[in-house]
Amino acid sequence: MQSPAMEKSIIKFHHCKKEIYCFFVPEQCPICEENLSAMRLEEAPVSIPNPFVNGHREKCSFVLRPTKGSFLKDYDGQSDLHVGITNTSGVVYNYNENGILRDTQSWEHCVSVPLVQPDMYSLLDQWNKYLEQFSESETWLPYSYDEVDHNCYTYALTFINCVLATQGKHPLSKNEFTEKFVLPKTKRASRYIAIYKEISENYFHIVECYSAKGKQTRRTRREKRVAHCLKKNIKLPCIALVVHML
């Protein structure tokens, strides 16, 4: 798998009243073939933030990745997704048919959601202890694993709810977690994946420009398909909820 550092960055610039996405700015506009060496300031290229990060550099976070490969290179909209929780050192605790795993690699390309605010020193000090004790429960032995009803999503949500309980907060249902917190993240990720793959195949991704007043959202067929599949496969969503709940 190609490392995130080796993946191409997406660049966006404006020309011919279009938003043009690419991996590098061409010498000529792909629409009108005008030379682009003298772009106006408002047409200048900007880098689009990559929503995927190295999960091992994320502390006390909920992380999500395809079970195999990476989002940009291998995710086809039908692939299974896997989730985990990081400790303060970036070790990813996750649950599968082999029981609890403590991964120090293989989560280099994922969606990461911080679960603890930086100034929550008491919780940060206890985080590793909570996570380790929770993971040692017989509930997470290999024989208990079920692909549908007792999986990595169950593990992550149950841990989050246990942390919420220590803070005197109410637990979150799977549906509540999904509807309130997953959709903004998956929308951004699906759009980025769709644009990346479109550029990989056709060199450019071109859409209409809209004024700030009355701005519309245009989504390609690929974007809609990826967004739908992400929502379908993420039975337990990933989004920054504990940051707001604790």
C-alpha positions as CSV (number, residue, x, y, z in Angstrom):
1,M,0.0,0.0,0.0
2,Q,1.3,3.4,-0.9
3,S,1.9,5.6,2.1
4,P,-0.1,8.8,2.6
5,A,3.1,10.8,2.2
6,M,3.5,9.4,-1.3
7,E,-0.1,10.1,-2.5
8,K,-0.7,13.0,-4.8
9,S,-2.3,16.2,-3.4
10,I,-5.4,17.6,-5.0
11,I,-5.1,21.2,-6.3
12,K,-8.0,23.4,-7.3
13,F,-8.0,26.5,-9.5
14,H,-10.6,28.6,-11.3
15,H,-10.8,29.3,-15.0
16,C,-13.5,29.7,-17.6
17,K,-16.0,30.0,-14.7
18,K,-15.2,26.5,-13.7
19,E,-13.6,24.9,-10.6
20,I,-10.8,22.7,-12.0
21,Y,-9.3,20.0,-9.8
22,C,-6.0,18.3,-10.7
23,F,-2.8,16.9,-9.2
24,F,-0.7,19.7,-10.9
25,V,-1.5,23.0,-12.5
26,P,-1.1,22.6,-16.3
27,E,0.5,25.1,-18.6
28,Q,-2.8,25.6,-20.4
29,C,-6.4,25.6,-19.3
30,P,-7.9,22.2,-20.2
31,I,-11.1,24.0,-21.4
32,C,-10.0,27.0,-23.5
33,E,-6.3,26.2,-23.8
34,E,-5.4,29.7,-22.6
35,N,-1.9,30.0,-21.1
36,L,-2.2,29.9,-17.3
37,S,1.1,31.6,-16.5
38,A,-0.7,34.9,-15.8
39,M,-3.5,33.8,-13.5
40,R,-5.4,36.5,-11.5
41,L,-5.3,36.3,-7.7
42,E,-8.8,34.9,-7.5
43,E,-7.9,32.2,-10.0
44,A,-4.8,31.1,-8.1
45,P,-4.5,27.4,-7.2
46,V,-5.1,26.2,-3.7
47,S,-4.4,22.8,-2.1
48,I,-7.4,20.8,-0.9
49,P,-7.0,19.4,2.6
50,N,-6.7,15.6,2.7
51,P,-9.2,14.1,5.1
52,F,-7.1,11.0,5.7
53,V,-4.3,10.9,8.3
54,N,-1.8,8.6,10.0
55,G,-3.9,7.1,12.8
56,H,-0.8,6.2,14.8
57,R,-0.1,9.9,15.3
58,E,-3.5,10.5,16.7
59,K,-4.0,10.3,20.5
60,C,-7.2,9.2,22.1
61,S,-9.1,9.0,18.8
62,F,-11.7,7.0,17.0
63,V,-10.1,5.8,13.7
64,L,-11.6,4.3,10.6
65,R,-10.1,2.6,7.5
66,P,-10.9,0.0,4.9
67,T,-10.2,-3.6,6.2
68,K,-7.8,-4.0,3.3
69,G,-5.9,-1.3,1.5
70,S,-6.5,2.4,1.6
71,F,-9.4,4.7,0.8
72,L,-7.8,6.4,-2.2
73,K,-6.2,3.4,-3.8
74,D,-8.3,0.4,-2.9
75,Y,-11.8,1.4,-1.6
76,D,-14.4,0.5,-4.2
77,G,-17.6,1.4,-2.3
78,Q,-18.2,-2.3,-1.4
79,S,-15.2,-2.9,0.8
80,D,-15.6,-3.6,4.5
81,L,-14.6,-0.9,6.9
82,H,-12.7,-1.4,10.2
83,V,-12.6,0.9,13.3
84,G,-10.5,1.2,16.4
85,I,-9.6,3.4,19.3
86,T,-6.1,4.9,19.9
87,N,-4.3,5.2,23.2
88,T,-2.1,8.2,24.1
89,S,0.8,6.7,22.1
90,G,-1.1,6.1,18.9
91,V,-1.5,2.3,19.4
92,V,-4.8,1.3,17.8
93,Y,-7.0,-1.0,19.9
94,N,-9.4,-2.9,17.7
95,Y,-11.5,-6.0,17.7
96,N,-12.0,-8.8,15.1
97,E,-12.3,-12.6,14.9
98,N,-8.9,-12.9,16.6
99,G,-9.9,-10.9,19.6
100,I,-8.4,-7.6,20.7
101,L,-5.5,-6.3,18.6
102,R,-3.1,-3.6,19.6
103,D,-1.8,-2.3,16.3
104,T,1.4,-0.2,16.0
105,Q,1.1,-0.2,12.2
106,S,-1.4,-0.6,9.3
107,W,-3.5,2.5,10.3
108,E,-1.4,5.0,8.4
109,H,-4.3,6.0,6.2
110,C,-7.6,6.6,7.9
111,V,-10.2,9.0,9.2
112,S,-9.4,10.1,12.7
113,V,-11.7,11.7,15.2
114,P,-10.3,13.1,18.5
115,L,-12.4,11.9,21.4
116,V,-10.8,14.0,24.2
117,Q,-10.2,17.7,24.4
118,P,-6.6,18.7,25.0
119,D,-7.3,20.4,28.3
120,M,-9.1,17.3,29.8
121,Y,-6.0,16.3,31.8
122,S,-7.8,14.0,34.2
123,L,-9.3,11.9,31.4
124,L,-6.1,11.9,29.4
125,D,-4.2,10.5,32.4
126,Q,-6.7,7.7,32.8
127,W,-7.3,7.0,29.1
128,N,-4.8,4.2,28.7
129,K,-5.9,2.5,31.9
130,Y,-9.6,2.7,30.8
131,L,-8.8,1.3,27.4
132,E,-6.7,-1.5,28.6
133,Q,-9.1,-2.6,31.3
134,F,-12.0,-2.4,29.0
135,S,-10.2,-4.5,26.3
136,E,-9.3,-7.2,28.8
137,S,-12.9,-8.1,29.4
138,E,-14.1,-11.6,28.3
139,T,-16.7,-9.8,26.2
140,W,-14.0,-9.3,23.6
141,L,-12.6,-12.8,23.4
142,P,-12.3,-14.3,19.9
143,Y,-15.2,-16.7,20.3
144,S,-17.6,-13.8,21.0
145,Y,-17.0,-12.1,17.7
146,D,-19.9,-11.9,15.3
147,E,-19.5,-10.1,12.0
148,V,-22.9,-8.5,12.3
149,D,-23.9,-8.2,15.9
150,H,-20.6,-8.1,17.9
151,N,-17.8,-6.6,15.9
152,C,-15.3,-3.8,15.8
153,Y,-18.1,-1.2,15.7
154,T,-19.7,-2.7,18.8
155,Y,-16.3,-2.6,20.6
156,A,-15.7,1.1,19.7
157,L,-19.1,2.3,20.6
158,T,-19.3,0.4,23.8
159,F,-16.0,1.8,24.9
160,I,-17.1,5.4,24.1
161,N,-20.3,4.9,26.1
162,C,-18.3,3.5,29.0
163,V,-16.2,6.7,29.0
164,L,-19.3,8.8,28.8
165,A,-20.7,6.9,31.8
166,T,-17.6,7.8,33.8
167,Q,-18.4,11.5,33.0
168,G,-22.1,11.1,34.0
169,K,-23.3,11.3,30.4
170,H,-26.0,9.2,28.8
171,P,-25.0,6.5,26.3
172,L,-25.4,6.9,22.6
173,S,-27.4,4.4,20.4
174,K,-25.9,3.2,17.2
175,N,-28.5,5.1,15.2
176,E,-27.9,8.3,17.2
177,F,-24.2,8.0,16.7
178,T,-24.6,7.5,13.0
179,E,-27.2,10.2,12.2
180,K,-25.7,12.9,14.4
181,F,-22.0,12.4,13.9
182,V,-21.0,10.2,10.9
183,L,-22.6,12.0,8.0
184,P,-20.4,15.2,7.9
185,K,-17.2,13.1,7.9
186,T,-18.3,10.6,5.3
187,K,-19.6,13.4,3.1
188,R,-16.2,15.1,3.0
189,A,-14.4,11.8,2.6
190,S,-16.6,10.6,-0.2
191,R,-16.2,13.8,-2.1
192,Y,-12.4,13.7,-1.8
193,I,-12.3,10.0,-2.9
194,A,-14.5,10.7,-5.9
195,I,-12.5,13.7,-7.0
196,Y,-9.2,11.8,-6.5
197,K,-10.3,8.9,-8.6
198,E,-11.8,11.1,-11.3
199,I,-8.4,12.9,-11.6
200,S,-6.6,9.6,-11.6
201,E,-8.6,8.5,-14.6
202,N,-9.2,11.7,-16.5
203,Y,-6.5,14.1,-15.3
204,F,-9.1,16.7,-14.3
205,H,-12.3,17.0,-12.4
206,I,-14.3,20.1,-13.6
207,V,-17.4,21.6,-12.1
208,E,-19.4,24.8,-12.5
209,C,-18.5,27.8,-10.3
210,Y,-21.2,29.3,-8.3
211,S,-21.3,32.7,-6.5
212,A,-21.3,32.7,-2.8
213,K,-24.9,34.0,-2.9
214,G,-27.2,31.2,-3.8
215,K,-24.3,28.7,-4.0
216,Q,-25.4,25.2,-5.1
217,T,-23.8,21.9,-4.3
218,R,-23.1,19.6,-7.3
219,R,-22.3,16.0,-6.7
220,T,-21.1,13.7,-9.4
221,R,-22.6,10.2,-9.8
222,R,-19.4,8.8,-8.4
223,E,-19.6,11.0,-5.3
224,K,-23.1,10.0,-4.6
225,R,-22.2,6.3,-5.0
226,V,-19.2,6.5,-2.7
227,A,-21.2,8.5,-0.1
228,H,-23.9,5.9,-0.1
229,C,-21.5,3.0,0.2
230,L,-19.6,4.7,3.0
231,K,-22.8,5.2,4.9
232,K,-23.9,1.6,4.2
233,N,-20.6,0.1,5.3
234,I,-20.1,2.2,8.4
235,K,-22.4,0.5,10.8
236,L,-20.8,2.3,13.6
237,P,-19.9,5.8,12.5
238,C,-16.8,7.9,13.1
239,I,-17.2,11.4,14.2
240,A,-16.1,13.8,16.9
241,L,-18.8,13.2,19.5
242,V,-17.0,12.8,22.8
243,V,-15.3,16.1,22.3
244,H,-18.7,17.7,22.6
245,M,-20.3,15.2,25.0
246,L,-17.7,15.1,27.8
